[in-house]
């Protein structure tokens, strides 16, 4: 396994549904200054609105910023998944 951050192990994807910005999550050992710890998880903050970004998993397909229908669908899917 290589030592590059997020290379072999995959990296989590985070989104800000309000701003439609995305970020890749870091490995557990790596903590940049823009990560906040909440409920033993690390979530990056959105650079635009400063809110915590939502973890949508490693295999999520992020739609284009202009595709309203797919963003709404992804947000509904995420809310249903996280409120089980």
N, C-alpha and C positions, 0 to 999 in steps of 0.2 A: 504494500500500500504506500502510495507516495505521500509526501508531507505538504503538498499544496493544499491550501484551504479550500474545502468544498469540491475537490477534484474527484477522487475515487468514491468517497462516501456519499456524494450528492449533497446538495444544499437545499435548505427549505426556501420556499418562496413566500414573500410577504407582500401584501397589497394595502393601499389606502383607498377604500371605496369612494370616499368623498373627492379626493384629488385625482384618482386613477393613476397613482404612481406605484411602481413596483420596486422591490429590493430582494436580493438574495440573502438568506440567513447565513450566519457564520457558524463555524464549528464551535463546540462547547469550550474549547481551550482559548479561543480567540474572542476578545471582547473589546471592540472599538468604543470610543467615548459616547457614541450616539445610541447605545443599547441601554434599555431600562429593564430591570428585573421585576417581573410581575408573576406571582404564583409559580415560582421556581422555573419560569421560562424567560427567555430573553427575546424581546420584540424590538425591532428598530423603530425609531420615531420617523414620521413623515417629515421630510425637509421643508415642505410647503406649509402644512397646517399644524405641525408639532404634536399630532395625535399619535397614539400607538398604532402600528400597522397590524393587520390581521394575518395570521399564518394560514395559508391555503394548501400547504403540503408541498411535497417534492415533485409530484407528477402533474400539477395543475397547469393547464394551458391558459396563458394570460392573453386576453383579446386585445385588439387595437384600442387605443384610447377613445376613438370616435365611435366605436360600435356599442351603442346604448343597450341594445337588446341582449347581447352576450354579457355585458357587465352586470345588468340587472339579474340575469339568469345565474351568473356566478355568485353574486351576493346572496340570492335566495338559497342556493345550494349550500353556501358556507354557513348561513344562519341555521338552516335545517340540520346540518352536520354537527354544529357546535352546541345545539340546544337539545341533544338527545338525552 
